[in-house]
Amino acid sequence: MSPRSRFVLAAATWCLAAVALVLPLVWLLNNRDWGIGLMLLTPFLVYGLMRLGRALEGWARATPPPEHSQRR
């Protein structure tokens, strides 16, 4: 897999995860009386998305291990 495709896959994965987590949170905050209580979870959600982004960046930038072409 090329480094460019790994970067695109990592970015797409993060975007999908962010939408999947933030969209329901925003909907609940807007439409439920108890939704304001979810504001207490928001910093943890943002922190988790930041950690996911860093992990995906590390995966996208990882270099493949060198191939050992020693023949005996």
C-alpha positions as CSV (number, residue, x, y, z in Angstrom):
1,M,0.0,0.0,0.0
2,S,1.5,3.4,-1.0
3,P,2.1,6.1,1.6
4,R,-0.4,8.4,-0.2
5,S,-3.2,5.8,0.0
6,R,-2.5,5.1,3.6
7,F,-2.8,8.8,4.4
8,V,-6.1,9.1,2.5
9,L,-7.5,6.0,4.2
10,A,-6.4,7.3,7.6
11,A,-8.0,10.7,7.0
12,A,-11.2,9.2,5.7
13,T,-11.4,6.9,8.7
14,W,-11.0,9.8,11.1
15,C,-13.6,11.8,9.3
16,L,-16.1,9.0,9.4
17,A,-15.4,8.4,13.1
18,A,-15.8,12.1,13.9
19,V,-19.1,12.4,12.1
20,A,-20.4,9.1,13.7
21,L,-19.6,10.5,17.2
22,V,-20.3,14.2,16.9
23,L,-23.5,14.1,14.8
24,P,-25.6,12.0,17.4
25,L,-24.1,14.1,20.2
26,V,-25.2,17.4,18.6
27,W,-28.6,16.0,17.8
28,L,-29.2,14.9,21.4
29,L,-27.9,18.2,22.7
30,N,-30.4,20.0,20.5
31,N,-33.5,17.8,20.9
32,R,-33.5,16.5,24.4
33,D,-34.0,18.3,27.7
34,W,-31.4,16.1,29.4
35,G,-29.0,16.6,26.4
36,I,-27.2,19.4,28.1
37,G,-25.8,16.8,30.5
38,L,-24.0,15.3,27.6
39,M,-21.8,18.4,27.6
40,L,-19.9,16.7,30.4
41,L,-18.9,14.0,27.9
42,T,-17.8,16.4,25.2
43,P,-14.2,16.9,26.4
44,F,-13.7,13.1,26.5
45,L,-15.1,12.8,23.0
46,V,-12.8,15.4,21.7
47,Y,-9.8,13.9,23.5
48,G,-10.6,10.5,22.0
49,L,-10.9,11.9,18.5
50,M,-7.5,13.6,19.0
51,R,-5.9,10.3,20.2
52,L,-7.5,8.5,17.2
53,G,-6.1,11.1,14.9
54,R,-2.6,10.7,16.3
55,A,-2.8,6.9,16.1
56,L,-4.0,7.0,12.5
57,E,-1.2,9.5,11.6
58,G,1.4,7.2,13.1
59,W,-0.1,4.3,11.1
60,A,-0.1,6.4,7.9
61,R,3.5,7.6,8.3
62,A,4.9,4.2,9.3
63,T,7.5,2.8,7.0
64,P,7.3,-0.8,6.0
65,P,9.9,-3.1,7.5
66,P,12.9,-3.7,5.3
67,E,12.8,-6.8,3.3
68,H,15.4,-9.4,4.0
69,S,16.6,-10.8,0.7
70,Q,19.4,-12.9,2.1
71,R,19.5,-16.2,0.3
72,R,21.4,-19.1,1.6
